């Protein structure tokens, strides 16, 4: 695949104290297989859906044990320049741009309302090889209690245009790069426990949402929301056995009319 346009989600990975447990869980729920761990890069282990690179799992860095979470990476032509934009827009750079062999350059940031994300300047590793197919990355949303701060930040750092969903029940915004819709932003409601910080919720595609939920909960995951059928697909939100939040979506099962979305 070609290098993605700036601001487009291009990769996802997660730290797990029990990497073998994570491999077993996601292998059963999403059908992933795994490559050899790379000791040169902290035992980073790539996951594959139908033989194509889709995500990765890695042991935690010292001091971060027990803090499992998925991290979504946004494409950048220049990670150092994006890091400067993150700071200028009021965010934090948690990890300075670091070259990862000839694979590319990464950095980690946190937007002002607290959601952590990654930046990836592609080298030989261009990112997802499979999207919106079973086991592949499907979609992502920033969950935040401070939507104004998050909206301003992401629109400043990346070349996004924004549109707002017209719905009195939820505060939901989507961001586009050119003609492509690349990211959602959801205001967290009071249903979220106060100790849950802002985060980026990553959706993985599945052929059957209910079947994936049944497999996940049987293996110790907690169902947080759904399954629910929407105009975009049938989806559910889960927390895996090690505490990482993620969602599954069957993009082929839809219901209802698409909501009205207006430019802002």
C-alpha positions, -999 to +999 in steps of 0.1 A: +000+000+000+011+036-005+021+059+024-011+074+038-019+111+036-009+132+067-033+127+096-047+094+084-047+065+109-020+042+097-011+017+125-021+005+160-003-013+187-007-021+224+015-029+254+006-060+274+023-074+305+012-109+293+020-108+256+012-145+251-022-140+268-029-111+245-019-131+214-042-159+225-071-135+232-069-115+199-061-146+179-093-162+191-115-131+189-101-115+157-085-144+140-050-129+142-018-148+137+015-135+149+051-132+136+083-137+155+090-112+182+118-088+175+142-087+204+161-058+187+129-037+191+117-046+226+101-079+215+077-060+193+054-087+177+034-080+146-001-093+141-016-105+108-051-108+095-053-132+066-015-129+062-015-091+061+000-068+087-028-053+109-014-044+143+012-053+169+016-062+206+047-055+227+057-059+264+054-028+285+084-005+290+098-004+326+074+014+349+044+009+326+034-026+336-003-031+340-012-001+318-025-019+287-041+003+260-043+005+223-024+033+206-034+046+172-007+062+150-014+090+125+007+093+093+031+121+091+056+131+064+079+145+091+076+133+127+098+160+141+076+187+125+045+170+138+060+169+173+066+207+171+029+212+161+018+190+190+036+213+214+025+245+197-012+233+199-010+227+236-003+190+236+026+170+251+052+150+234+055+119+255+082+103+234+105+123+211+107+113+175+127+081+174+139+062+143+130+025+143+156+010+120+146+015+084+109+008+093+102+045+100+102+072+127+077+073+156+067+096+184+040+096+210+018+126+220-010+135+243-037+160+233-048+186+258-078+166+271-056+135+278-059+111+249-026+095+240-018+088+203+012+080+181+027+096+150+044+075+123+067+087+095+068+057+073+100+041+060+098+005+048+068-001+071+040+019+057+013+008+082-019-013+078-019-038+050-055-046+056-084-022+065-121-028+069-118-065+062-122-092+089-095-088+116-083-055+101-085-019+114-119-004+107-123+030+124-113+051+154-128+077+177-113+101+202-134+098+234-131+130+255-148+150+281-134+183+266-144+181+230-136+218+223-100+213+233-096+180+214-113+195+183-091+225+182-059+204+188-065+178+161-076+204+135-044+224+143-019+195+142-033+177+112-048+190+079-084+181+089-117+196+079-144+189+105-181+181+103-206+178+131-234+153+135-267+169+141-280+149+170-292+164+203-285+131+222-247+129+214-219+153+206-201+137+177-177+152+152-158+136+123-126+147+106-117+144+070-085+145+050-095+156+016-124+134+005-117+107+031-133+105+065-105+094+088-115+100+125-144+105+148-146+124+181-172+115+208-179+135+239-178+112+269-211+110+288-217+105+325-219+068+318-181+067+317-166+063+352-148+095+362-115+076+365-116+067+328-093+092+310-098+104+275-086+078+250-086+068+213-110+039+207-099+016+180-124-005+160-115-038+144-137-054+117-153-087+123-176-109+102-201-113+130-202-088+159-223-110+183-200-140+177-169-118+184-185-105+216-194-140+228-158-152+222-143-122+239-165-123+270-160-161+273-122-153+274-126-127+302-133-095+283-159-070+297-187-058+274-191-021+278-216-012+252-237-031+226-239-050+204-259-023+186-268-019+149-262+015+134-262+030+098-224+023+099-225-013+111-232-035+141-207-028+168-198-033+204-173-018+229-151-041+250-123-041+276-099-070+271-087-092+300-057-070+306-077-037+306-072-024+270-104-009+255-113-017+219-144-021+197-155-046+171-177-038+142-194-058+114-195-033+086-219-054+065-248-053+090-264-018+090-297-003+100-313+031+098-306+062+077-272+080+078-273+110+102-271+145+089-236+158+092-228+195+085-194+213+080-182+234+109 
